[in-house]
Amino acid sequence: PGLSVAVLDAGPAPAATPPAEVGLRVVAVSPGSRTILERCGAWPLLPADRVGPYRHMVVWHHAGTAGGARSLGFDATEAGVGELGYIIENEVLRSALWHAPGTAVTLMPGVRPEAVQVDADHARLRLEDGRLLSARLMVGADGHESWLRQAMGVGQHRHPYGQHAVVAHLQGTRPHRGTAWQRFLVDGPLALLPLADGRVSLVWSCPSPRAQELLAMDEASFNEAVSSASGRVLGSLRLDTARAGFELVAAQAEHSTGQRLALIGDAAHRIH
């Protein structure tokens, strides 16, 4: 109440209906985050068949086995919650937030800022189409290459890990049983995240040269590599989508607040 908020997005507004193909970029949503999404009206807009709840998590050492002495298990019942979390596609979540009826903000898709000026009382933003916006506070939520952070002259400290994350969706010969699996290999962790449609989302973090090998492998070789690396907890895994790789970098803005400025999310800090 009493706040006037505008959200600028350089891209087009997301469609109210998600695309048929499940996107490669997924996020894990905690029960606490679900409560926030419910209160702003976004959660009911998430298609049930695109929300993958997980009630169990198994984490194990490369020298051990899942469920063995060198593993940790987490269970929703023991934690006193219905689910440990939910695996949801980033674009599906973004669409629900955009179209939520309880979002009391002005949404401005397809606009880009051109210049910013700050004085004692206001921040003024000039858009590429010539419009001017004035606000008491600007929030930079525009990712690790934040335009606003750079426009405000805020430096950033970067630390590349020399690693990439290889992602894809896979089908196993065994069901995932609502379980998130993560094995810590010698050169980085491999995670299999349960999707609502019975597949799993792979996130395999490894040295960049190894990631390039995995991306270049023929499908049969890749299937065997990921099945072996995961200890065959889901039996034999096979690719069901294209593969993609993303560089893993740590980054920290020199400061996350300033005159009429706040940086949040990846604009402020980026982690492994």
Secondary structure per residue as TSV (DSSP state, phi and psi in degrees):
chain	resnum	aa	ss	phi	psi
A	1	P	-	360.0	133.5
A	2	G	-	86.8	-6.9
A	3	L	-	-101.0	140.6
A	4	S	-	-114.7	115.1
A	5	V	-	-122.5	133.0
A	6	A	E	-121.0	139.4
A	7	V	E	-113.9	119.6
A	8	L	E	-97.8	134.0
A	9	D	E	-135.6	124.0
A	10	A	S	-66.2	-27.1
A	11	G	S	-86.7	173.0
A	12	P	-	-72.2	161.3
A	13	A	-	-64.0	137.8
A	14	P	-	-67.9	148.9
A	15	A	-	-68.2	148.8
A	16	A	S	-68.4	-29.5
A	17	T	S	-104.0	124.3
A	18	P	-	-68.6	154.8
A	19	P	-	-63.2	155.9
A	20	A	S	-65.3	-35.6
A	21	E	S	-79.7	132.2
A	22	V	-	-72.3	125.0
A	23	G	-	-70.2	154.0
A	24	L	S	-75.0	-26.6
A	25	R	-	-88.2	111.7
A	26	V	E	-122.5	159.4
A	27	V	E	-130.7	153.6
A	28	A	E	-96.9	122.4
A	29	V	E	-106.4	125.1
A	30	S	-	-79.9	163.0
A	31	P	H	-57.3	-35.6
A	32	G	H	-64.4	-40.0
A	33	S	H	-67.8	-33.7
A	34	R	H	-59.6	-40.4
A	35	T	H	-59.7	-42.7
A	36	I	H	-61.9	-44.0
A	37	L	H	-65.7	-34.8
A	38	E	H	-66.2	-43.3
A	39	R	H	-67.9	-27.3
A	40	C	T	-96.5	5.9
A	41	G	T	83.8	7.8
A	42	A	-	-85.7	-35.0
A	43	W	G	-58.4	-43.8
A	44	P	G	-62.8	-17.9
A	45	L	G	-85.4	-7.8
A	46	L	S	-78.4	121.7
A	47	P	-	-60.7	130.8
A	48	A	G	-58.7	-32.2
A	49	D	G	-81.2	4.7
A	50	R	G	-118.8	9.4
A	51	V	E	-113.2	114.6
A	52	G	E	-101.1	96.8
A	53	P	E	-72.7	145.1
A	54	Y	E	-126.6	132.9
A	55	R	-	-108.6	-9.1
A	56	H	E	-137.8	154.5
A	57	M	E	-142.8	133.3
A	58	V	E	-124.1	125.7
A	59	V	E	-123.8	129.1
A	60	W	E	-145.0	159.9
A	61	H	E	-82.3	146.4
A	62	H	T	-60.5	-26.5
A	63	A	T	-86.1	-4.1
A	64	G	S	-114.4	-163.1
A	65	T	-	-126.8	154.3
A	66	A	T	-62.0	125.1
A	67	G	T	88.2	-4.0
A	68	G	S	-88.2	-164.9
A	69	A	T	-65.5	-29.7
A	70	R	T	-100.6	42.3
A	71	S	E	-138.6	159.0
A	72	L	E	-120.7	139.9
A	73	G	E	-122.6	139.1
A	74	F	E	-124.7	138.1
A	75	D	E	-133.4	134.9
A	76	A	H	-62.6	-39.0
A	77	T	H	-62.3	-43.7
A	78	E	H	-65.3	-30.2
A	79	A	H	-83.2	-6.5
A	80	G	T	74.8	27.8
A	81	V	S	-128.7	161.5
A	82	G	S	-71.5	-39.4
A	83	E	-	-140.4	152.7
A	84	L	S	-77.0	-28.4
A	85	G	E	174.0	-171.2
A	86	Y	E	-140.3	137.4
A	87	I	E	-97.9	119.5
A	88	I	E	-134.2	140.3
A	89	E	E	-64.2	139.3
A	90	N	H	-58.5	-44.4
A	91	E	H	-69.8	-32.7
A	92	V	H	-65.7	-42.2
A	93	L	H	-65.9	-42.6
A	94	R	H	-62.4	-40.8
A	95	S	H	-62.9	-44.2
A	96	A	H	-62.7	-40.9
A	97	L	H	-65.9	-39.3
A	98	W	H	-65.3	-39.4
A	99	H	H	-98.0	5.3
A	100	A	-	-62.8	129.8
A	101	P	T	-67.0	-22.0
A	102	G	T	-89.3	6.8
A	103	T	-	-84.2	100.7
A	104	A	-	-87.5	61.5
A	105	V	S	-136.5	160.8
A	106	T	E	-90.7	119.1
A	107	L	E	-96.2	127.8
A	108	M	E	-126.2	87.0
A	109	P	E	-81.1	159.3
A	110	G	T	67.3	28.4
A	111	V	-	-123.0	144.6
A	112	R	-	-126.6	138.1
A	113	P	E	-76.5	152.4
A	114	E	E	-118.3	-38.1
A	115	A	E	-154.3	156.1
A	116	V	E	-135.9	144.8
A	117	Q	E	-138.8	136.5
A	118	V	E	-126.1	135.3
A	119	D	-	-129.3	-168.1
A	120	A	S	-64.3	-28.1
A	121	D	S	-109.3	-28.7
A	122	H	-	-145.3	159.3
A	123	A	E	-109.1	135.3
A	124	R	E	-121.5	129.9
A	125	L	E	-117.9	125.4
A	126	R	E	-100.2	128.1
A	127	L	E	-91.0	162.0
A	128	E	T	-62.0	-26.7
A	129	D	T	-85.2	6.2
A	130	G	S	96.3	-13.5
A	131	R	-	-69.0	152.3
A	132	L	E	-117.0	135.7
A	133	L	E	-120.7	143.3
A	134	S	E	-127.6	137.1
A	135	A	E	-151.4	159.8
A	136	R	S	-79.2	-23.6
A	137	L	-	-146.3	134.9
A	138	M	E	-107.4	132.5
A	139	V	E	-112.7	117.5
A	140	G	E	-86.5	104.0
A	141	A	-	-121.5	37.7
A	142	D	S	-108.8	33.5
A	143	G	-	83.8	178.9
A	144	H	T	-70.2	-17.6
A	145	E	T	-103.3	35.5
A	146	S	-	-43.6	119.0
A	147	W	H	-63.5	-43.7
A	148	L	H	-64.8	-41.6
A	149	R	H	-58.8	-44.6
A	150	Q	H	-69.3	-40.0
A	151	A	H	-64.8	-30.0
A	152	M	T	-88.6	4.8
A	153	G	T	71.7	25.5
A	154	V	-	-90.4	120.6
A	155	G	-	-75.6	171.6
A	156	Q	E	-141.5	136.3
A	157	H	E	-97.8	124.8
A	158	R	E	-116.0	143.9
A	159	H	E	-138.2	96.4
A	160	P	E	-67.0	138.6
A	161	Y	E	-86.0	-10.0
A	162	G	E	71.8	23.2
A	163	Q	E	-128.6	156.5
A	164	H	E	-125.4	153.5
A	165	A	E	-101.6	125.5
A	166	V	E	-96.9	125.9
A	167	V	E	-124.0	149.7
A	168	A	E	-173.0	167.2
A	169	H	E	-105.6	138.7
A	170	L	E	-128.9	154.0
A	171	Q	E	-113.9	129.9
A	172	G	E	-102.8	160.8
A	173	T	S	-81.8	-8.9
A	174	R	S	-118.2	147.0
A	175	P	-	-70.0	150.1
A	176	H	-	-78.1	-15.4
A	177	R	T	55.9	36.7
A	178	G	T	61.4	34.2
A	179	T	E	-119.9	137.2
A	180	A	E	-95.9	128.9
A	181	W	E	-113.9	137.0
A	182	Q	E	-144.0	121.5
A	183	R	E	-112.8	129.3
A	184	F	E	-91.2	102.1
A	185	L	E	-82.5	172.5
A	186	V	T	-59.7	-38.7
A	187	D	T	-109.0	14.7
A	188	G	E	145.4	160.1
A	189	P	E	-81.7	149.5
A	190	L	E	-120.3	126.4
A	191	A	E	-120.4	141.8
A	192	L	E	-120.7	110.8
A	193	L	E	-104.5	129.5
A	194	P	E	-73.0	126.3
A	195	L	-	-95.6	158.3
A	196	A	T	-64.7	-26.1
A	197	D	T	-88.6	9.1
A	198	G	S	97.1	-14.7
A	199	R	-	-82.3	178.6
A	200	V	E	-127.1	150.4
A	201	S	E	-98.3	122.0
A	202	L	E	-88.1	134.1
A	203	V	E	-131.6	104.8
A	204	W	E	-114.0	108.3
A	205	S	E	-93.9	125.4
A	206	C	E	-156.4	166.3
A	207	P	E	-54.2	145.3
A	208	S	H	-54.9	-42.5
A	209	P	H	-61.0	-39.1
A	210	R	H	-66.1	-38.6
A	211	A	H	-61.5	-40.4
A	212	Q	H	-65.0	-36.2
A	213	E	H	-62.2	-45.8
A	214	L	H	-63.3	-38.2
A	215	L	H	-71.4	-27.3
A	216	A	H	-90.5	-12.5
A	217	M	S	-62.5	151.3
A	218	D	-	-70.0	163.5
A	219	E	H	-60.9	-43.2
A	220	A	H	-63.2	-42.9
A	221	S	H	-65.2	-39.9
A	222	F	H	-65.6	-43.7
A	223	N	H	-56.5	-43.3
A	224	E	H	-68.4	-39.5
A	225	A	H	-62.5	-45.4
A	226	V	H	-75.3	-33.3
A	227	S	H	-63.5	-44.8
A	228	S	H	-67.0	-45.6
A	229	A	H	-64.1	-28.0
A	230	S	T	-89.1	6.2
A	231	G	T	68.7	16.1
A	232	R	T	54.1	36.5
A	233	V	T	-65.7	-25.3
A	234	L	T	-112.4	25.6
A	235	G	S	73.9	-141.3
A	236	S	S	-87.0	128.0
A	237	L	E	-100.9	144.0
A	238	R	E	-134.8	145.2
A	239	L	E	-61.7	138.7
A	240	D	-	-126.1	1.9
A	241	T	S	-146.6	179.8
A	242	A	-	-70.4	165.3
A	243	R	-	-103.9	154.1
A	244	A	E	-143.3	157.0
A	245	G	E	-129.7	141.5
A	246	F	E	-131.4	131.6
A	247	E	E	-68.0	140.9
A	248	L	E	-103.7	120.6
A	249	V	E	-139.0	139.0
A	250	A	E	-94.1	140.9
A	251	A	E	-149.7	146.6
A	252	Q	E	-142.2	124.6
A	253	A	E	-65.3	146.7
A	254	E	S	-60.2	-32.2
A	255	H	-	-155.5	150.7
A	256	S	S	-104.3	-3.6
A	257	T	E	-133.7	155.2
A	258	G	E	-164.5	-167.2
A	259	Q	T	-64.2	116.2
A	260	R	T	58.9	26.6
A	261	L	E	-137.3	138.9
A	262	A	E	-139.8	133.4
A	263	L	E	-107.9	134.3
A	264	I	-	-133.4	165.8
A	265	G	G	60.6	-145.8
A	266	D	G	-66.1	-19.2
A	267	A	G	-64.6	-29.2
A	268	A	T	-95.4	-41.2
A	269	H	E	-155.7	141.5
A	270	R	E	-125.8	133.7
A	271	I	-	-123.1	173.1
A	272	H	-	-58.1	360.0
